[in-house]
Amino acid sequence: MSRLDSRGLPLSTTSDLAAERYRHGVDLLLSAWPGAAEALEEAIAADPDFALAHAARARLHAIRSEPTKAQARIAAAGEIVARRGTERERSHVEILRLAINGHSAQALERALAHADTWPRDVLILSLPLGAFGLFAFSGMADHDRARVDLCERHARHFDADDWWFLTYRGWAHAENGNVSHGRALTQRGFDLRRNNANAAHALSHAMYEGGAHEDAERLIAEWLPGYDRSGTLQGHIAWHAALGALERSDPEHALAIYADYIQPSVTAGMPVNVVSDTASFLWRLKAYGHDVPAGLWDDAAAYSRGYFQKAGFAFADVHMALIAAATGEKAAVEERVKALTSLTEAGALAAGPVVPAICRAALAFAEENYAACARILEPVAAEVVRIGGSGAQREMMEDMLLLALMRSGEAAKARALLDRRLHRRPSLRDARWHGMLAA
């Protein structure tokens, strides 16, 4: 009898236990839920020649920024699948090998072709999707639209109650501006599987984009205590609640959330989340007129020194520059800008010149040279989307431009930007700023 994965695709394993543990492990992986590593190790123990279990374990290592372990695991999967695997499994392993070894453009191309043939191979279909997926980090200006198109192209292949597909389809629509539809899809996915950090995260995004900040805070407050501290998204989901508190001008509550869930010493988050969440929260705290307690920037800087030292990962680059600018490490920002500019000129930075521009603007803002910050950011504002991440994460760059315009006397430009934002997404903070400009 053929052994199948959770979406009905055949698996090359001789063990029923290995197949069951693999199905469970992949579902935990796709829901960012603790226990995935253990389940996949059990699958491998039951059948050491189970290539896809090794490949999924490699994917988990990559998510945790453990490249050496990820490369070793995917190499083992490649050796096994070459002698014992189907065409789909060989393609599956090769795509993960490309992604893990940094060949993102090739991995994206192969993943899209793979999905056309095997759309229900969800571990591969998941790679282009999400805020940190291959589309988001491709440097594309239209990656939000690309995710929607990919989901809609393959929607007919998924059941109406497929919790994973509902989550990612809903997130894609919400990020691309169809917020009410995206929220409804994501809500259904969340209701079907509440032990799913990706769904809680996606739903909080949809609420945020729709201006439903109280709904998002309530969701997170009710859901987060049931998510183990070892969960990789716990700190980032709490970050959304902290932003909600800042939106309500409640810095004390925001800082309490930061202390309990987000700061580097307490979170089990992925390094890219820890660096970006700490940097963007502390920047917002100060930019919105509140004091940053002593030591918090230094703690973020100390953590960041262990990661992303080499320029070229656009999303990380701008947050690393932000931390360096905030802690007075001007030379570090300038060195990163120099490296990014060289990569851009060589055509080796997919996101292009917007990346060094944001880094330069962050330094100008930190030095309170608001006119220079606005002068740098304004021409590239429409290109910020190329750095990837979510709309909520990138909003900080727009806030930087807005505040720079306000503080450098460009009231008309600031008012026009606020008008566009309020039309797109209701915001208490934007409404307050608009009132200040109108006074």
C-alpha positions as CSV (number, residue, x, y, z in Angstrom):
1,M,0.0,0.0,0.0
2,S,1.3,3.4,-1.0
3,R,2.2,5.7,1.9
4,L,1.0,9.2,1.5
5,D,1.8,12.7,2.8
6,S,-0.8,15.0,4.4
7,R,-2.1,16.1,0.9
8,G,-2.2,12.7,-0.7
9,L,1.1,12.6,-2.5
10,P,3.0,9.2,-2.4
11,L,6.1,8.9,-0.2
12,S,9.1,6.7,-0.8
13,T,9.4,5.1,2.6
14,T,9.1,1.5,3.8
15,S,7.7,2.5,7.2
16,D,4.2,3.4,8.2
17,L,5.5,5.0,11.3
18,A,8.0,7.1,9.3
19,A,5.2,8.3,7.0
20,E,3.0,9.2,10.0
21,R,5.7,11.1,11.8
22,Y,6.6,12.9,8.6
23,R,3.0,14.1,8.1
24,H,2.8,15.3,11.6
25,G,6.2,17.0,11.5
26,V,5.5,18.8,8.3
27,D,2.2,20.1,9.6
28,L,4.0,21.3,12.7
29,L,6.6,23.0,10.6
30,L,3.9,24.7,8.4
31,S,2.2,26.0,11.5
32,A,5.4,27.2,13.2
33,W,4.5,24.9,16.2
34,P,7.0,23.3,18.6
35,G,7.7,19.6,18.1
36,A,8.4,19.6,14.4
37,A,12.1,18.7,14.8
38,E,11.3,15.9,17.2
39,A,8.6,14.4,14.9
40,L,10.9,14.5,11.9
41,E,13.8,12.9,13.8
42,E,11.4,10.1,14.7
43,A,10.5,9.7,11.0
44,I,14.2,9.5,10.2
45,A,14.8,7.0,13.0
46,A,12.0,4.8,11.7
47,D,13.4,4.9,8.2
48,P,17.0,6.4,7.8
49,D,16.6,6.3,4.0
50,F,13.5,8.6,4.0
51,A,14.8,11.4,1.9
52,L,11.9,13.8,2.4
53,A,12.2,13.6,6.1
54,H,15.9,14.6,5.9
55,A,14.8,17.4,3.5
56,A,12.2,18.7,5.9
57,R,14.6,18.6,8.8
58,A,17.1,20.6,6.6
59,R,14.3,23.2,6.0
60,L,13.9,23.5,9.8
61,H,17.6,24.1,10.3
62,A,17.5,26.8,7.7
63,I,14.6,28.5,9.3
64,R,16.5,28.5,12.6
65,S,19.6,30.1,10.8
66,E,21.7,26.9,11.2
67,P,23.2,26.8,7.7
68,T,25.9,24.1,8.4
69,K,23.3,21.7,9.7
70,A,20.9,22.5,7.0
71,Q,23.4,21.9,4.3
72,A,24.5,18.6,5.7
73,R,20.9,17.4,6.0
74,I,19.9,18.4,2.5
75,A,23.1,16.8,1.1
76,A,22.1,13.5,2.8
77,A,18.6,13.9,1.3
78,G,20.1,14.4,-2.1
79,E,22.2,11.2,-1.9
80,I,19.2,9.2,-0.8
81,V,16.7,10.5,-3.3
82,A,19.1,9.9,-6.2
83,R,18.9,6.1,-5.5
84,R,15.4,5.9,-4.0
85,G,13.0,8.5,-4.9
86,T,10.3,9.6,-7.4
87,E,10.6,12.4,-9.9
88,R,8.6,14.7,-7.5
89,E,10.8,13.8,-4.6
90,R,14.0,14.5,-6.5
91,S,12.6,17.9,-7.6
92,H,11.5,18.6,-4.0
93,V,14.9,17.9,-2.6
94,E,16.7,19.9,-5.3
95,I,14.6,23.0,-4.7
96,L,15.3,22.9,-1.0
97,R,19.0,22.4,-1.8
98,L,19.0,25.5,-4.0
99,A,17.2,27.6,-1.3
100,I,19.4,26.4,1.5
101,N,22.6,27.0,-0.4
102,G,21.6,30.6,-1.2
103,H,20.5,30.2,-4.8
104,S,17.2,31.9,-4.2
105,A,16.4,33.0,-7.8
106,Q,16.9,29.5,-9.1
107,A,15.0,28.0,-6.2
108,L,12.0,30.3,-6.9
109,E,12.0,29.5,-10.6
110,R,12.1,25.8,-9.8
111,A,9.5,26.0,-7.1
112,L,7.0,27.7,-9.4
113,A,7.5,25.1,-12.1
114,H,7.3,22.3,-9.5
115,A,4.0,23.7,-8.2
116,D,2.5,23.7,-11.7
117,T,3.1,19.9,-11.8
118,W,2.6,19.0,-8.1
119,P,0.6,21.9,-6.6
120,R,-0.3,20.0,-3.5
121,D,3.4,19.6,-2.5
122,V,2.8,22.2,0.2
123,L,6.3,22.3,1.6
124,I,7.6,23.5,-1.8
125,L,4.5,25.7,-2.4
126,S,5.2,27.4,0.9
127,L,8.6,28.6,-0.1
128,P,7.6,31.5,-2.3
129,L,4.8,32.6,0.1
130,G,4.9,34.6,3.4
131,A,6.7,37.7,4.5
132,F,10.1,36.0,4.4
133,G,9.4,33.8,1.4
134,L,11.2,33.6,-1.9
135,F,8.9,36.1,-3.5
136,A,9.3,38.6,-0.7
137,F,13.1,38.4,-0.8
138,S,13.4,38.3,-4.6
139,G,13.8,42.1,-4.9
140,M,10.5,42.3,-6.9
141,A,8.4,45.4,-6.6
142,D,5.2,43.4,-7.1
143,H,5.8,40.4,-4.8
144,D,2.5,41.1,-3.0
145,R,0.6,40.6,-6.2
146,A,2.8,37.6,-7.2
147,R,1.8,35.7,-4.0
148,V,-1.9,36.3,-4.7
149,D,-1.5,35.1,-8.3
150,L,0.3,32.0,-7.2
151,C,-2.4,31.1,-4.6
152,E,-5.3,31.8,-7.0
153,R,-3.7,29.7,-9.8
154,H,-3.6,26.7,-7.5
155,A,-6.7,27.3,-5.3
156,R,-8.7,24.6,-7.2
157,H,-6.3,21.9,-6.0
158,F,-7.0,22.5,-2.3
159,D,-10.0,21.5,-0.2
160,A,-12.2,24.3,1.2
161,D,-11.0,23.3,4.7
162,D,-7.3,23.1,4.1
163,W,-6.1,25.2,7.1
164,W,-2.6,25.8,5.6
165,F,-3.8,27.0,2.2
166,L,-6.5,29.2,3.7
167,T,-3.9,30.9,6.0
168,Y,-1.4,31.7,3.2
169,R,-4.1,32.6,0.6
170,G,-5.7,35.0,3.1
171,W,-2.4,36.5,4.1
172,A,-1.5,37.1,0.5
173,H,-4.8,38.9,-0.2
174,A,-4.5,41.1,2.9
175,E,-1.0,42.2,2.1
176,N,-2.0,43.0,-1.4
177,G,-4.8,45.3,-0.3
178,N,-7.9,43.1,-0.3
179,V,-8.0,43.2,3.4
180,S,-11.6,42.1,4.2
181,H,-11.3,39.0,1.9
182,G,-7.9,38.2,3.3
183,R,-9.1,38.5,6.9
184,A,-12.1,36.2,6.2
185,L,-9.9,33.5,4.6
186,T,-7.3,33.7,7.4
187,Q,-10.0,33.6,10.1
188,R,-11.3,30.4,8.6
189,G,-7.9,28.9,8.5
190,F,-7.3,29.9,12.1
191,D,-10.6,28.5,13.3
192,L,-9.8,25.2,11.7
193,R,-6.4,24.9,13.4
194,R,-5.8,27.2,16.3
195,N,-2.5,25.6,17.2
196,N,-1.0,27.4,14.2
197,A,1.3,30.4,14.9
198,N,1.3,31.3,11.2
199,A,-2.5,31.7,11.2
200,A,-2.5,33.8,14.4
201,H,0.3,35.9,12.8
202,A,-1.5,36.2,9.5
203,L,-4.8,37.1,11.1
204,S,-3.2,39.8,13.3
205,H,-1.7,41.3,10.1
206,A,-5.1,41.4,8.4
207,M,-6.6,43.1,11.4
208,Y,-3.7,45.6,11.5
209,E,-4.0,46.4,7.8
210,G,-7.8,46.9,8.3
211,G,-7.2,49.3,11.2
212,A,-8.8,46.8,13.6
213,H,-6.0,47.3,16.2
214,E,-8.2,46.4,19.2
215,D,-9.2,43.2,17.5
216,A,-5.6,42.3,16.9
217,E,-4.5,43.1,20.5
218,R,-7.4,41.0,21.8
219,L,-6.6,38.1,19.5
220,I,-3.0,38.1,20.6
221,A,-3.7,38.5,24.3
222,E,-6.1,35.5,24.2
223,W,-4.0,33.2,22.0
224,L,-0.4,33.9,22.9
225,P,-0.4,32.2,26.4
226,G,-1.2,28.9,24.7
227,Y,1.9,29.1,22.5
228,D,5.0,27.6,24.1
229,R,7.9,29.9,24.8
230,S,10.0,27.8,22.4
231,G,7.8,28.8,19.5
232,T,9.7,30.7,16.9
233,L,6.9,33.3,16.2
234,Q,6.1,34.1,19.8
235,G,8.2,37.2,20.0
236,H,7.1,38.4,16.6
237,I,3.4,38.0,17.3
238,A,3.9,39.8,20.6
239,W,5.6,42.6,18.5
240,H,2.3,43.2,16.8
241,A,0.6,43.6,20.2
242,A,3.3,46.1,21.2
243,L,2.7,48.1,18.0
244,G,-1.0,48.2,19.0
245,A,-0.1,49.6,22.4
246,L,2.0,52.3,20.7
247,E,-0.9,53.1,18.4
248,R,-2.9,53.8,21.5
249,S,-0.1,55.9,23.0
250,D,0.5,53.4,25.8
251,P,4.3,53.1,25.9
252,E,4.3,51.4,29.3
253,H,2.2,48.5,28.1
254,A,4.3,48.3,24.9
255,L,7.5,48.2,26.9
256,A,6.1,45.5,29.2
257,I,5.3,43.3,26.1
258,Y,8.8,44.0,24.8
259,A,10.4,43.0,28.1
260,D,8.3,39.8,28.4
261,Y,8.4,38.5,24.8
262,I,10.5,40.5,22.3
263,Q,13.9,41.5,23.7
264,P,16.8,39.2,22.6
265,S,17.3,37.7,26.1
266,V,13.8,36.2,26.2
267,T,12.8,35.2,22.7
268,A,13.3,32.0,20.8
269,G,12.6,33.8,17.5
270,M,14.5,33.5,14.2
271,P,17.5,35.9,14.1
272,V,15.9,37.9,11.3
273,N,12.8,38.4,13.4
274,V,14.8,39.3,16.5
275,V,17.0,41.8,14.7
276,S,14.1,43.5,12.8
277,D,11.6,43.4,15.7
278,T,13.9,44.9,18.3
279,A,15.2,47.6,15.8
280,S,11.8,48.6,14.6
281,F,10.1,48.6,18.0
282,L,12.8,50.7,19.6
283,W,12.9,53.1,16.6
284,R,9.1,53.5,16.7
285,L,9.1,54.1,20.5
286,K,11.5,57.0,20.2
287,A,10.1,58.4,16.9
288,Y,6.6,58.5,18.4
289,G,7.8,60.7,21.2
290,H,8.6,58.2,24.0
291,D,11.8,57.5,25.9
292,V,13.8,54.3,25.2
293,P,15.0,52.9,28.5
294,A,18.7,52.8,29.0
295,G,20.4,49.7,27.7
296,L,17.7,48.4,25.3
297,W,19.5,49.7,22.1
298,D,22.8,48.3,23.4
299,D,21.2,44.9,24.0
300,A,19.8,44.9,20.5
301,A,23.2,45.8,19.1
302,A,25.0,43.1,21.1
303,Y,22.6,40.5,19.7
304,S,22.9,41.7,16.2
305,R,26.7,41.4,16.1
306,G,26.2,37.7,15.9
307,Y,24.3,37.9,12.6
308,F,24.1,39.5,9.2
309,Q,27.5,41.0,9.2
310,K,27.9,40.5,5.5
311,A,25.9,42.9,3.4
312,G,23.5,41.6,0.8
313,F,20.4,40.4,2.6
314,A,18.3,43.6,2.0
315,F,15.7,43.2,4.8
316,A,18.4,42.5,7.4
317,D,20.7,45.2,6.0
318,V,18.2,48.0,6.7
319,H,17.5,46.9,10.3
320,M,21.2,46.3,11.0
321,A,21.9,49.8,9.8
322,L,19.1,51.1,11.9
323,I,20.6,49.6,15.1
324,A,24.1,50.9,14.2
325,A,22.7,54.4,13.6
326,A,20.8,54.4,16.8
327,T,23.8,53.3,18.8
328,G,26.2,55.9,17.2
329,E,28.1,53.4,15.1
330,K,28.3,55.7,12.1
331,A,31.3,53.9,10.6
332,A,29.4,50.6,10.6
333,V,26.5,52.2,8.7
334,E,28.9,53.8,6.2
335,E,30.7,50.5,5.7
336,R,27.5,48.7,5.0
337,V,26.3,51.4,2.6
338,K,29.6,51.1,0.7
339,A,29.3,47.3,0.4
340,L,25.6,47.6,-0.6
341,T,26.4,50.2,-3.2
342,S,29.1,48.0,-4.7
343,L,26.7,45.0,-4.8
344,T,24.1,47.3,-6.5
345,E,26.5,48.5,-9.1
346,A,27.6,44.9,-9.9
347,G,24.0,43.9,-10.3
348,A,24.3,41.5,-7.4
349,L,21.7,43.0,-5.1
350,A,18.2,42.1,-6.2
351,A,16.4,44.8,-4.3
352,G,18.7,47.5,-5.8
353,P,19.7,51.0,-4.8
354,V,16.8,51.4,-2.4
355,V,18.7,49.4,0.2
356,P,21.8,51.6,0.7
357,A,19.4,54.6,0.4
358,I,17.4,53.4,3.4
359,C,20.6,52.8,5.4
360,R,21.8,56.3,4.6
361,A,18.4,57.8,5.5
362,A,18.4,55.9,8.9
363,L,21.8,57.5,9.7
364,A,20.6,61.0,8.8
365,F,17.4,60.5,10.9
366,A,19.5,59.3,13.9
367,E,21.7,62.4,13.5
368,E,18.5,64.6,13.4
369,N,19.4,65.8,9.9
370,Y,15.7,65.5,8.8
371,A,16.0,67.4,5.6
372,A,18.8,65.1,4.4
373,C,16.7,62.0,5.5
374,A,13.7,63.2,3.5
375,R,15.9,64.1,0.5
376,I,17.3,60.6,0.5
377,L,14.0,58.6,1.1
378,E,11.5,60.6,-1.0
379,P,12.8,59.5,-4.4
380,V,12.9,55.8,-3.5
381,A,9.8,55.6,-1.3
382,A,7.9,53.6,-3.9
383,E,10.8,51.1,-4.0
384,V,10.9,50.2,-0.3
385,V,8.6,47.2,-1.0
386,R,11.6,45.6,-2.7
387,I,13.3,44.8,0.7
388,G,10.6,42.3,1.5
389,G,8.9,41.6,4.8
390,S,5.4,42.7,5.4
391,G,3.6,45.9,5.0
392,A,3.6,46.4,8.8
393,Q,7.3,45.9,8.9
394,R,8.0,48.3,6.0
395,E,5.7,50.9,7.4
396,M,8.6,52.1,9.6
397,M,10.4,53.4,6.5
398,E,7.3,55.4,5.5
399,D,7.1,56.7,9.1
400,M,10.7,57.8,8.8
401,L,10.0,59.7,5.7
402,L,6.8,61.2,7.1
403,L,8.5,62.4,10.3
404,A,11.5,63.7,8.4
405,L,9.1,65.8,6.3
406,M,7.2,67.1,9.3
407,R,10.4,68.0,11.2
408,S,12.1,69.6,8.2
409,G,9.2,72.0,7.6
410,E,7.7,70.1,4.5
411,A,4.2,70.2,5.9
412,A,2.4,70.0,2.6
413,K,4.3,66.9,1.6
414,A,3.7,65.3,5.0
415,R,0.0,66.1,4.8
416,A,-0.3,64.5,1.4
417,L,1.4,61.4,2.6
418,L,-0.8,61.2,5.7
419,D,-3.9,61.6,3.5
420,R,-2.9,58.6,1.4
421,R,-2.2,56.5,4.5
422,L,-5.5,57.3,6.2
423,H,-7.3,56.4,3.0
424,R,-5.5,53.1,2.8
425,R,-5.6,52.1,6.5
426,P,-7.3,53.9,9.4
427,S,-4.8,54.8,12.1
428,L,-5.1,56.6,15.4
429,R,-1.5,57.7,15.3
430,D,-1.8,59.0,11.7
431,A,-5.0,60.9,12.7
432,R,-3.2,62.5,15.6
433,W,-0.3,63.5,13.3
434,H,-2.8,64.9,10.8
435,G,-4.3,67.0,13.5
436,M,-0.9,68.4,14.4
437,L,-0.3,69.4,10.8
438,A,-3.7,70.9,10.5
439,A,-3.4,73.0,13.7
